[in-house]
Amino acid sequence: MPKVVIFGLPYSPNVGDGVIADCLSAGLRSARPGAEVTCIDLSGRTAFGTIMVRNRTLALAVLKALPRPLAQSLVSYKLGRMLNRFEPAWKQAVEGAGLAVIGGGQILSDADLNFCLKIARAARVLQAEGCPVVVHAAGVARNWSPRGRALFRRLLDCDLRAVGLRDSPSIAAWQDQIGPGGPQPHLTRDPALIAAEVYDVPASGNGRTGLCVTDPRILTYHAEGRQAAVSGSGTFSEIALTLVARGHGVTLFCNGAAEDRTALRAIRQHPDIAAAMAGGQITAEPPPATPADLAAIIGRQSAVVAHRLHACILGYAFRRPIVGLGWDRKLESFFQSVGLEEMFLPAAELTPQRVAGRLEAAQAAGIDPARHAEVLAETRAAISGIFESCGQPPRPAAAAT
């Protein structure tokens, strides 16, 4: 059985990234029982709760305010020193590996060279080992700077066997920005879609709608061109209260990032929210510390409303009605890919009343079981195809006894 190394974000405080790693790992083990699968965190974390950057909110605000060349220089210096510390452990982890997977998530994005530098360093380690490499279910932003492009192109120096991207805009962005060389990209669904096979969640929810609270500043920073039109945290209070007024029970939760935890605390202190919580119309979940925690939170809901992509993906995986709140094309692309375009609300159209209307439409329509089964089958097949792209054919089914 092959030794497989995944480069992703398994210990990210935004535990939606860890959901990807959990599901990709489980899918690989299911496709090749007995395979040894190890996850490496591109940010150098080795456990949940590891803090890599203190005062992250302030740091992001500073980077956003700086001219891009200066921000890139600062990130290159600070992150380069960190990567120097991580590299020996990465080399040890990939020694003897028969396959390395980079993905998924929106990792092919140039936010002040952050992922560019991390992936370039991983590529250097993998090239030195001579390990076959597959990019799987990654998102590609159309924001690469010339230096970011040069760093991402180091993937082409590896034994790169396949490039699987999670939506058509990502494929177009890769082709336009990466330049000549390497395999042609193809569509692969997000591994988190098989989450119901990975986490133990109930078949149905508790009758409440989960509203995922996200700090709008972090969305703006990571959006392509930083042009996300996301309203402040007060909008979440308005949405929650509007849903309550229309007879919905609401559960507030977040994906775990520090900024989102702060936003969730602030909303709970809103006088009208506090009153609704005292009356039981609104409840709040503790911030998730692990991907399994987030899966359990969403699994308890009967519907999900969220800006966060993986809150929506988990909701869909568990066959809960979902409403996506627009801020970046990756969310819109996901809703299109599963035939739920009407349940996505663009940022420019986002009002509490429209959110409530979309939620009620989503609840009335439900999740089509045939389309859902088709999406999950495509997800499993794409994960199995990782081995095939590296010359490892599918294992024959066991003979009947």
Order of alpha helices (4+ residues) and beta strands (2+ residues): beta-alpha-beta-alpha-alpha-beta-alpha-beta-alpha-beta-alpha-beta-beta-alpha-alpha-beta-alpha-alpha-beta-alpha-beta-alpha-beta-alpha-beta-alpha-alpha
